[in-house]
Amino acid sequence: MDWVCCWHRKVVEPGGCPNIGEGEEVLYTSYQRRILEKCIDCPNFRNDLQKMQESGNPLGEVVSFLLGEVREQRGKLQSMVSFLDSREREIKFLHEISLVLQTSVDLDEVLSVVMTAITAGKGFGMNRAFLLLADKERKFLRGYLGVGPRNDGEAWEIWEEIQRDDFTLKEMARDFYQTKLTSEKQKFHDVLKRMAIPLSDPNHVLVRALREKRPILVENAFQNPECDHSLVQALGVDTFLITPLISRNRRIGVIISDNCITRKQITPQDVQSLETFAFSVAFAIERASLYERLQEELLKVTAVNVKLKEQQELIVRMERMALVGKITSSIAHSIRNPLMIIGGFARTLLRGAADDDPKREYLESIGQQVRQLEEVLEDILNYSDSLYPTLDIWDVNQLVSAVCRELNGRLHERRVACRLRLDTGLPPARIDYKQVAYCVRTIVNTAMEGMPEGGEIRAETRRENGWILVEISDNGVALSRESIDAMTTPFGSTEELGSGLGVAICKTIMEKHGNLFEVDTPPGGGTRYIIKLPVNREET
């Protein structure tokens, strides 16, 4: 019988088989491979087989049967190879994603990788995904993040962008984390806001998935009595997959995924793949959340340590100040009594001395020095008294007016005018009246000393940013920064007894009472003193 196909020849000459192409020259001499790879599907072979059957050759039926079995086994083999290839790609994909998840402790970065892997075509290929996380009290599942398109137009834009950029899955996740995470949270804000499910509800399908620790594929959701109607309305799809996130028996959250655009069926293989993926996701989210909480607690502990250190320093400083106050108060009282006797005798002798008495000059000098010492002692005693303030509600305007009236005679002698500008709507302040009045009096006296030729002092009160301000300024010579620093430092100058002591004590008293005290030189010249009293001391 004349055979058309070359199947009966062990060796075929080049060009003797039309099915052997370039690069397959080895098949000319490999008889078995040529039969299996080329002859089985060759039309000439089928014609030869038909001739064999028509001629009544019993091998025709046998060969036809064996040929069918070979084709069937080859189809199964190809299907198995395709399945193994897909599983290999999935394992590589899961391995790559797991490495990223294991190395990141940033919660947003972890979620970017997870949601990109679920929705990207190079990942699991779902159209949308929503993540719900359990709150810190483990009482509610709350919507945290949604990823995917909201309509067909947006879907096409996303797919075109993916095709144009041709990123790897890791690059897509990084790009999403850096450029799209915030916008995606805002895009699905209305949907996520409606996703608040109490974990105490055992009948809710999301809670059931967590309790049973298995994924649930919800189909025909709009007519499914087991599905929460509000959840289905928020998602707007009839079919979706719920994948629980469980880490060491802790309920981390759930992922809801669907194919709202393509309407592609969610297969059992999709369910199994996402279930496998969920184990590493839950662990990564829990670890990142714990790290985030650890950072928060660390910041709190650091802040508490700083505050504790400040309080310790304050306690030490207050103890030192209290000790200094006790010592200075004791010394001042010890000096005051003999000083009063010296001053009294000097004034008595001065009254009895004639104008031309040569001793009169000495007596006047003694009286002047005694008065200066009395002023210094008054400052020291005021500093000692400031350690134990007596706070009450007072009208600041009345206090400033009273001090200016008290000093009116001295102001007139020095040819200094005092202008008041008081805010009538000023609220009362809780202060130590005696100490604040002492500070205002000391400031006015200091301003007068700086204007030996006369001038003007302006006293103003106002409310500003939660403080009551008492501002006293003069039009004398502007002080340098060094002079201001020396003035506001207790006992900053030792060249002359008491120099700079009054203003420095004012600063100490104010700050000790929780107030503020500032000295500066305004642009118009002169010196400005500002006392800041809190409006509501309890809140401050």
C-alpha positions as semicolon CSV with decimal commas, in nm:
position;residue;x (nm);y (nm);z (nm)
1;M;0,000;0,000;0,000
2;D;0,130;0,341;-0,089
3;W;0,154;0,559;0,222
4;V;0,139;0,936;0,184
5;C;0,274;1,024;0,536
6;C;0,635;0,958;0,633
7;W;0,538;0,768;0,951
8;H;0,656;0,434;0,812
9;R;1,013;0,556;0,748
10;K;1,276;0,552;1,023
11;V;1,474;0,835;0,869
12;V;1,338;1,116;0,654
13;E;1,539;1,323;0,415
14;P;1,546;1,701;0,476
15;G;1,233;1,846;0,318
16;G;1,067;1,503;0,320
17;C;0,811;1,608;0,590
18;P;0,616;1,931;0,539
19;N;0,541;1,959;0,917
20;I;0,906;1,984;1,028
21;G;1,007;2,348;1,040
22;E;1,328;2,541;1,088
23;G;1,504;2,449;1,410
24;E;1,336;2,108;1,429
25;E;1,585;1,924;1,204
26;V;1,648;1,667;1,478
27;L;1,306;1,516;1,403
28;Y;1,431;1,390;1,063
29;T;1,629;1,121;1,244
30;S;1,433;1,087;1,573
31;Y;1,157;0,847;1,473
32;Q;0,962;0,833;1,803
33;R;0,956;1,210;1,855
34;R;0,849;1,266;1,494
35;I;0,557;1,025;1,537
36;L;0,439;1,183;1,866
37;E;0,498;1,550;1,780
38;K;0,416;1,565;1,409
39;C;0,254;1,253;1,262
40;I;-0,033;1,227;1,511
41;D;-0,171;1,562;1,399
42;C;-0,068;1,529;1,031
43;P;-0,359;1,515;0,773
44;N;-0,155;1,271;0,561
45;F;-0,129;1,034;0,857
46;R;-0,505;1,048;0,907
47;N;-0,550;0,964;0,537
48;D;-0,313;0,667;0,568
49;L;-0,501;0,548;0,878
50;Q;-0,832;0,571;0,694
51;K;-0,691;0,369;0,403
52;M;-0,576;0,104;0,652
53;Q;-0,924;0,080;0,803
54;E;-1,095;0,065;0,463
55;S;-0,865;-0,214;0,350
56;G;-0,983;-0,425;0,644
57;N;-0,646;-0,428;0,818
58;P;-0,720;-0,503;1,187
59;L;-0,436;-0,271;1,293
60;G;-0,642;0,024;1,166
61;E;-0,887;0,003;1,456
62;V;-0,610;-0,063;1,709
63;V;-0,400;0,230;1,590
64;S;-0,706;0,457;1,586
65;F;-0,787;0,356;1,949
66;L;-0,428;0,405;2,063
67;L;-0,415;0,739;1,884
68;G;-0,722;0,860;2,076
69;E;-0,568;0,752;2,407
70;V;-0,242;0,931;2,325
71;R;-0,426;1,252;2,240
72;E;-0,630;1,231;2,560
73;Q;-0,322;1,172;2,777
74;R;-0,138;1,450;2,601
75;G;-0,426;1,687;2,671
76;K;-0,423;1,591;3,038
77;L;-0,049;1,635;3,050
78;Q;-0,070;1,979;2,892
79;S;-0,345;2,075;3,137
80;M;-0,132;1,957;3,429
81;V;0,171;2,147;3,299
82;S;-0,041;2,460;3,265
83;F;-0,175;2,411;3,619
84;L;0,175;2,361;3,758
85;D;0,299;2,668;3,574
86;S;0,018;2,878;3,721
87;R;0,086;2,741;4,070
88;E;0,456;2,811;4,028
89;R;0,379;3,170;3,929
90;E;0,144;3,202;4,227
91;I;0,406;3,062;4,467
92;K;0,669;3,302;4,331
93;F;0,421;3,587;4,359
94;L;0,329;3,496;4,719
95;H;0,695;3,457;4,807
96;E;0,780;3,799;4,665
97;I;0,491;3,967;4,845
98;S;0,566;3,784;5,170
99;L;0,926;3,910;5,163
100;V;0,799;4,268;5,132
101;L;0,545;4,217;5,409
102;Q;0,803;4,061;5,640
103;T;1,048;4,351;5,604
104;S;0,805;4,643;5,650
105;V;0,671;4,779;5,981
106;D;0,492;5,078;5,828
107;L;0,117;5,004;5,835
108;D;0,034;5,215;5,530
109;E;0,316;5,057;5,330
110;V;0,196;4,707;5,424
111;L;-0,160;4,791;5,324
112;S;-0,041;4,939;4,994
113;V;0,137;4,613;4,909
114;V;-0,163;4,403;5,014
115;M;-0,430;4,599;4,828
116;T;-0,214;4,632;4,516
117;A;-0,152;4,256;4,516
118;I;-0,525;4,183;4,536
119;T;-0,639;4,428;4,268
120;A;-0,347;4,422;4,020
121;G;-0,365;4,203;3,711
122;K;-0,016;4,078;3,792
123;G;-0,150;3,971;4,132
124;F;-0,488;3,818;4,208
125;G;-0,661;4,039;3,951
126;M;-0,972;4,141;4,149
127;N;-1,140;4,467;4,043
128;R;-1,190;4,615;4,391
129;A;-1,090;4,543;4,750
130;F;-1,202;4,689;5,083
131;L;-1,014;4,644;5,408
132;L;-1,194;4,651;5,744
133;L;-0,986;4,643;6,064
134;A;-1,088;4,571;6,422
135;D;-1,055;4,876;6,646
136;K;-0,825;4,885;6,950
137;E;-1,105;4,783;7,185
138;R;-1,193;4,485;6,960
139;K;-1,556;4,595;6,955
140;F;-1,609;4,704;6,593
141;L;-1,495;4,625;6,242
142;R;-1,444;4,959;6,070
143;G;-1,373;5,041;5,706
144;Y;-1,012;5,152;5,670
145;L;-0,912;5,145;5,303
146;G;-1,070;5,084;4,963
147;V;-0,884;5,032;4,635
148;G;-1,010;5,006;4,280
149;P;-1,222;5,194;4,024
150;R;-1,566;5,337;4,098
151;N;-1,693;5,313;3,739
152;D;-1,607;5,177;3,395
153;G;-1,440;5,499;3,278
154;E;-1,204;5,508;3,573
155;A;-1,132;5,137;3,527
156;W;-1,019;5,190;3,166
157;E;-0,797;5,480;3,273
158;I;-0,633;5,261;3,540
159;W;-0,579;4,971;3,300
160;E;-0,431;5,201;3,033
161;E;-0,196;5,352;3,292
162;I;-0,084;5,006;3,405
163;Q;-0,024;4,896;3,048
164;R;0,167;5,216;2,969
165;D;0,394;5,208;3,278
166;D;0,449;4,831;3,275
167;F;0,557;4,824;3,640
168;T;0,637;4,509;3,832
169;L;0,406;4,428;4,121
170;K;0,658;4,563;4,373
171;E;0,696;4,886;4,172
172;M;0,318;4,923;4,149
173;A;0,286;4,886;4,526
174;R;0,560;5,145;4,586
175;D;0,398;5,389;4,342
176;F;0,059;5,338;4,509
177;Y;0,209;5,401;4,854
178;Q;0,386;5,719;4,746
179;T;0,125;5,882;4,520
180;K;-0,222;5,725;4,554
181;L;-0,281;5,602;4,907
182;T;-0,430;5,926;5,044
183;S;-0,653;5,982;4,741
184;E;-0,782;5,623;4,755
185;K;-0,881;5,669;5,119
186;Q;-1,075;5,980;5,025
187;K;-1,230;5,824;4,712
188;F;-1,410;5,552;4,905
189;H;-1,469;5,761;5,218
190;D;-1,849;5,742;5,183
191;V;-1,841;5,363;5,143
192;L;-1,594;5,305;5,426
193;K;-1,793;5,529;5,659
194;R;-2,093;5,296;5,625
195;M;-1,883;4,992;5,718
196;A;-1,899;4,979;6,098
197;I;-1,998;4,631;6,215
198;P;-2,012;4,533;6,585
199;L;-1,804;4,222;6,650
200;S;-2,066;4,117;6,904
201;D;-2,319;4,048;6,622
202;P;-2,279;3,672;6,554
203;N;-2,523;3,672;6,262
204;H;-2,340;3,927;6,049
205;V;-2,168;3,760;5,754
206;L;-1,836;3,940;5,820
207;V;-1,832;3,840;6,186
208;R;-1,925;3,486;6,087
209;A;-1,626;3,468;5,851
210;L;-1,399;3,575;6,138
211;R;-1,559;3,336;6,385
212;E;-1,542;3,040;6,148
213;K;-1,194;3,141;6,024
214;R;-1,275;3,069;5,661
215;P;-1,349;3,274;5,348
216;I;-1,713;3,314;5,245
217;L;-1,815;3,365;4,881
218;V;-2,141;3,560;4,884
219;E;-2,358;3,514;4,575
220;N;-2,695;3,663;4,492
221;A;-2,632;3,910;4,775
222;F;-2,935;4,134;4,713
223;Q;-3,173;3,841;4,776
224;N;-2,954;3,662;5,032
225;P;-3,125;3,684;5,376
226;E;-2,792;3,613;5,554
227;C;-2,631;3,932;5,417
228;D;-2,664;4,267;5,588
229;H;-2,867;4,490;5,355
230;S;-2,668;4,807;5,436
231;L;-2,338;4,630;5,354
232;V;-2,471;4,505;5,020
233;Q;-2,604;4,852;4,935
234;A;-2,266;5,009;5,020
235;L;-2,080;4,761;4,795
236;G;-2,339;4,770;4,515
237;V;-2,248;4,423;4,382
238;D;-2,430;4,091;4,384
239;T;-2,120;3,872;4,432
240;F;-1,821;3,932;4,656
241;L;-1,563;3,737;4,853
242;I;-1,502;3,781;5,227
243;T;-1,152;3,680;5,342
244;P;-1,091;3,687;5,720
245;L;-0,758;3,805;5,860
246;I;-0,661;3,596;6,162
247;S;-0,322;3,610;6,334
248;R;-0,258;3,379;6,630
249;N;-0,634;3,355;6,698
250;R;-0,659;3,736;6,704
251;R;-0,924;3,889;6,480
252;I;-0,737;4,150;6,278
253;G;-1,003;4,231;6,017
254;V;-1,150;4,120;5,684
255;I;-1,089;4,190;5,315
256;I;-1,390;4,220;5,084
257;S;-1,304;4,178;4,714
258;D;-1,523;4,175;4,402
259;N;-1,523;4,207;4,023
260;C;-1,766;4,497;3,996
261;I;-1,640;4,604;3,649
262;T;-1,556;4,287;3,457
263;R;-1,823;4,071;3,631
264;K;-1,570;3,788;3,612
265;Q;-1,663;3,483;3,815
266;I;-1,475;3,430;4,141
267;T;-1,344;3,075;4,114
268;P;-1,262;2,828;4,395
269;Q;-0,896;2,874;4,302
270;D;-0,932;3,251;4,366
271;V;-1,085;3,174;4,706
272;Q;-0,805;2,933;4,794
273;S;-0,529;3,169;4,677
274;L;-0,664;3,463;4,875
275;E;-0,709;3,243;5,182
276;T;-0,342;3,140;5,161
277;F;-0,239;3,502;5,110
278;A;-0,445;3,617;5,411
279;F;-0,221;3,441;5,665
280;S;0,086;3,652;5,586
281;V;-0,130;3,964;5,547
282;A;-0,284;3,928;5,894
283;F;0,056;3,874;6,054
284;A;0,209;4,173;5,873
285;I;-0,081;4,405;5,966
286;E;-0,070;4,297;6,330
287;R;0,306;4,348;6,347
288;A;0,286;4,692;6,182
289;S;-0,002;4,792;6,413
290;L;0,191;4,678;6,719
291;Y;0,498;4,870;6,602
292;E;0,284;5,180;6,547
293;R;0,137;5,152;6,898
294;L;0,485;5,091;7,039
295;Q;0,605;5,414;6,875
296;E;0,307;5,602;7,022
297;E;0,377;5,464;7,369
298;L;0,747;5,544;7,330
299;L;0,663;5,904;7,243
300;K;0,435;5,923;7,546
301;V;0,703;5,777;7,775
302;T;0,961;6,017;7,630
303;A;0,728;6,312;7,687
304;V;0,658;6,193;8,043
305;N;1,032;6,158;8,111
306;V;1,095;6,509;7,981
307;K;0,812;6,641;8,194
308;L;0,937;6,448;8,496
309;K;1,286;6,588;8,448
310;E;1,144;6,939;8,422
311;Q;0,940;6,886;8,739
312;Q;1,243;6,748;8,921
313;E;1,449;7,049;8,817
314;L;1,163;7,276;8,921
315;I;1,140;7,108;9,261
316;V;1,515;7,143;9,315
317;R;1,502;7,506;9,204
318;M;1,204;7,579;9,429
319;E;1,376;7,413;9,723
320;R;1,684;7,628;9,665
321;M;1,471;7,937;9,626
322;A;1,282;7,853;9,943
323;L;1,607;7,809;10,130
324;V;1,741;8,138;9,992
325;G;1,413;8,302;10,084
326;K;1,430;8,181;10,441
327;I;1,792;8,291;10,479
328;T;1,736;8,632;10,322
329;S;1,420;8,686;10,524
330;S;1,602;8,598;10,844
331;I;1,895;8,827;10,758
332;A;1,667;9,110;10,648
333;H;1,468;9,100;10,972
334;S;1,789;9,089;11,174
335;I;1,925;9,394;10,992
336;R;1,598;9,589;10,987
337;N;1,573;9,642;11,365
338;P;1,918;9,801;11,420
339;L;1,877;9,986;11,090
340;M;1,553;10,143;11,214
341;I;1,730;10,250;11,533
342;I;2,021;10,400;11,338
343;G;1,785;10,581;11,101
344;G;1,566;10,705;11,387
345;F;1,862;10,845;11,585
346;A;2,007;11,004;11,270
347;R;1,675;11,177;11,186
348;T;1,635;11,293;11,549
349;L;1,985;11,439;11,556
350;L;1,926;11,598;11,215
351;R;1,612;11,775;11,335
352;G;1,804;11,921;11,632
353;A;2,108;12,028;11,428
354;A;2,149;12,385;11,307
355;D;2,178;12,459;10,936
356;D;2,544;12,557;10,975
357;D;2,630;12,262;11,197
358;P;2,929;12,078;11,036
359;K;2,780;11,742;11,151
360;R;2,460;11,799;10,952
361;E;2,620;11,672;10,630
362;Y;2,718;11,345;10,798
363;L;2,372;11,299;10,947
364;E;2,207;11,354;10,605
365;S;2,444;11,100;10,449
366;I;2,356;10,847;10,721
367;G;1,982;10,904;10,658
368;Q;2,021;10,865;10,282
369;Q;2,217;10,539;10,316
370;V;1,965;10,408;10,569
371;R;1,677;10,477;10,324
372;Q;1,865;10,295;10,048
373;L;1,924;9,999;10,278
374;E;1,554;10,000;10,372
375;E;1,458;9,985;10,003
376;V;1,695;9,691;9,948
377;L;1,550;9,513;10,252
378;E;1,199;9,580;10,121
379;D;1,295;9,413;9,790
380;I;1,444;9,115;9,970
381;L;1,139;9,072;10,193
382;N;0,911;9,096;9,892
383;Y;1,115;8,822;9,725
384;S;1,079;8,606;10,036
385;D;0,704;8,670;10,055
386;S;0,664;8,575;9,688
387;L;0,745;8,211;9,775
388;Y;0,400;8,185;9,935
389;P;0,157;8,379;9,709
390;T;-0,196;8,464;9,822
391;L;-0,411;8,433;9,510
392;D;-0,754;8,591;9,472
393;I;-0,973;8,755;9,207
394;W;-0,876;9,119;9,145
395;D;-0,946;9,398;8,897
396;V;-0,617;9,465;8,716
397;N;-0,728;9,814;8,603
398;Q;-0,799;9,911;8,964
399;L;-0,458;9,781;9,071
400;V;-0,268;9,983;8,808
401;S;-0,470;10,299;8,885
402;A;-0,408;10,262;9,259
403;V;-0,030;10,223;9,214
404;C;-0,011;10,530;8,987
405;R;-0,213;10,738;9,236
406;E;0,017;10,622;9,516
407;L;0,323;10,740;9,320
408;N;0,163;11,060;9,193
409;G;0,357;11,286;9,432
410;R;0,692;11,135;9,342
411;L;0,606;11,147;8,971
412;H;0,525;11,518;9,005
413;E;0,857;11,585;9,181
414;R;1,047;11,412;8,900
415;R;0,845;11,601;8,634
416;V;0,720;11,270;8,490
417;A;0,368;11,240;8,351
418;C;0,184;10,905;8,383
419;R;-0,070;10,831;8,107
420;L;-0,322;10,551;8,165
421;R;-0,487;10,355;7,885
422;L;-0,700;10,087;8,048
423;D;-0,919;9,832;7,868
424;T;-1,269;9,866;8,019
425;G;-1,369;9,517;7,902
426;L;-1,088;9,345;8,085
427;P;-1,191;9,035;8,288
428;P;-1,071;8,996;8,648
429;A;-0,752;8,798;8,713
430;R;-0,659;8,556;8,990
431;I;-0,338;8,707;9,127
432;D;-0,148;8,798;9,443
433;Y;-0,249;9,166;9,461
434;K;0,039;9,269;9,686
435;Q;0,308;9,109;9,468
436;V;0,172;9,236;9,134
437;A;0,127;9,585;9,281
438;Y;0,487;9,572;9,406
439;C;0,605;9,480;9,054
440;V;0,407;9,765;8,891
441;R;0,539;10,007;9,153
442;T;0,898;9,889;9,103
443;I;0,870;9,923;8,723
444;V;0,734;10,278;8,748
445;N;1,011;10,374;8,992
446;T;1,275;10,218;8,765
447;A;1,136;10,410;8,467
448;M;1,151;10,734;8,668
449;E;1,514;10,669;8,763
450;G;1,593;10,637;8,392
451;M;1,448;10,984;8,316
452;P;1,632;11,233;8,546
453;E;1,524;11,524;8,326
454;G;1,157;11,422;8,330
455;G;0,945;11,255;8,064
456;E;0,637;11,040;8,019
457;I;0,533;10,693;8,137
458;R;0,246;10,508;7,967
459;A;0,058;10,236;8,153
460;E;-0,173;10,022;7,936
461;T;-0,387;9,713;7,999
462;R;-0,540;9,486;7,733
463;R;-0,636;9,128;7,658
464;E;-0,430;8,933;7,405
465;N;-0,425;8,561;7,315
466;G;-0,560;8,437;7,648
467;W;-0,347;8,676;7,859
468;I;-0,414;9,000;8,043
469;L;-0,126;9,235;7,955
470;V;0,000;9,517;8,177
471;E;0,238;9,719;7,961
472;I;0,443;10,003;8,109
473;S;0,672;10,202;7,880
474;D;0,877;10,520;7,901
475;N;1,032;10,760;7,651
476;G;1,376;10,762;7,811
477;V;1,703;10,630;7,671
478;A;1,672;10,286;7,510
479;L;1,860;10,012;7,697
480;S;2,097;9,767;7,531
481;R;2,037;9,392;7,537
482;E;2,323;9,351;7,786
483;S;2,172;9,612;8,018
484;I;1,832;9,441;8,003
485;D;1,989;9,102;8,081
486;A;2,177;9,251;8,377
487;M;1,861;9,427;8,497
488;T;1,652;9,107;8,492
489;T;1,917;8,892;8,668
490;P;1,893;8,895;9,050
491;F;2,201;9,065;9,200
492;G;2,330;9,099;8,845
493;S;2,533;9,408;8,936
494;T;2,742;9,430;9,252
495;E;2,908;9,764;9,186
496;E;2,632;9,952;9,364
497;L;2,412;9,813;9,638
498;G;2,072;9,719;9,500
499;S;2,144;9,803;9,138
500;G;1,905;9,609;8,914
501;L;1,759;9,418;9,207
502;G;1,398;9,543;9,191
503;V;1,326;9,451;8,826
504;A;1,502;9,116;8,863
505;I;1,287;9,033;9,164
506;C;0,978;9,135;8,967
507;K;1,072;8,887;8,693
508;T;1,132;8,613;8,953
509;I;0,802;8,682;9,130
510;M;0,597;8,684;8,810
511;E;0,745;8,366;8,667
512;K;0,718;8,191;9,002
513;H;0,343;8,268;9,007
514;G;0,292;8,126;8,655
515;N;0,290;8,471;8,490
516;L;0,526;8,612;8,227
517;F;0,755;8,912;8,248
518;E;0,933;9,071;7,952
519;V;1,157;9,374;7,902
520;D;1,242;9,509;7,557
521;T;1,309;9,828;7,363
522;P;1,026;9,929;7,124
523;P;1,108;10,079;6,781
524;G;1,008;10,428;6,900
525;G;1,274;10,431;7,175
526;G;1,259;10,401;7,551
527;T;1,203;10,083;7,749
528;R;0,894;9,864;7,765
529;Y;0,799;9,633;8,054
530;I;0,523;9,375;7,997
531;I;0,351;9,166;8,265
532;K;0,133;8,881;8,130
533;L;-0,135;8,739;8,360
534;P;-0,340;8,435;8,249
535;V;-0,713;8,501;8,201
536;N;-0,812;8,163;8,347
537;R;-0,538;8,041;8,579
538;E;-0,702;7,700;8,643
539;E;-0,701;7,609;8,272
540;T;-0,351;7,750;8,224
